[in-house]
Amino acid sequence: MSESNPIPVVEMQGVRKDYRQGELDIHALRGIDLVVHQGEFMTLCGPSGSGKTTALNLIGALDTASSGSIKLEGHDLNALSRRALSHLRRDRIGFVFQAYNLLPVLTAYENAEAVLALQGQPEPQRRERVMKLLAEVGLGGMEDRRPDQLSGGQQQRVAIVRAIASDPAVVLADEPTANVDSETAEKLLDIMEDLNRKRKITFIFSTHDPRVMNHARRIVRLVDGQIASDKAKGD
């Protein structure tokens, strides 16, 4: 990636999200303009109700905007069929959730390779990639353990491997440190930052955790569904 000509991964233009809650009209996003480039390590932050999780869900094609344009690697999400969106989520977007979202009956290895299996990649190829990634995040030798045999931090490491196994364009992490202690949170953030630097994986966090913001190299602050500030930090 050239610093003078960075590649846009996510482009949001005039994005609004409105919905009805009982008798109330909720304006979750009120015209968001945002460009995220390849290799960024950034966070969307703000108080509860600021719109950060809504923005993340829209980028991840888990929800649709009321108006405006969202592009991922140049693909207009509004123009894609349900099938195409499903394939885009599978192949080009990695997700890391607050609650890990691992399947309890599967081993760490089986959870981590799930996306590659869905893509139809050959088993030897899947195994080579997943085992290498598990070792890279400190889970070498734990591939046969099920989630209930792993600590919270270890489960989140499996989730990180699952998110990056298919070499996605972007990893979306929604409050990934919320369910772990401070020491574990720092280790997880170090792992993700290392993956970002070594593999040029783009990470977008949604959080109000100051530990995540300390690691982020760009902080976009949302207030009442609008961007209040957008600041980059030096590497």
Sequence and secondary structure as in RCSB ss.txt:
>XXXX:A:sequence
MSESNPIPVVEMQGVRKDYRQGELDIHALRGIDLVVHQGEFMTLCGPSGSGKTTALNLIGALDTASSGSIKLEGH
DLNALSRRALSHLRRDRIGFVFQAYNLLPVLTAYENAEAVLALQGQPEPQRRERVMKLLAEVGLGGMEDRRPDQL
SGGQQQRVAIVRAIASDPAVVLADEPTANVDSETAEKLLDIMEDLNRKRKITFIFSTHDPRVMNHARRIVRLVDG
QIASDKAKGD
>XXXX:A:secstr
 BTTB  EEEEEEEEEEEEEETTEEEEEEEEEEEEEETT EEEEE STTSSHHHHHHHHTTSS  SEEEEEETTE
EGGGS HHHHHHHHHHHEEEE TT    TTS HHHHHTHHHHHTT  HHHHHHHHHHHHHHTT TT TT  GGGS
 HHHHHHHHHHHHHTT  SEEEEESTTTTS HHHHHHHHHHHHHHHHHH  EEEEEE  HHHHHH SEEEEEETT
EEEEEEE   
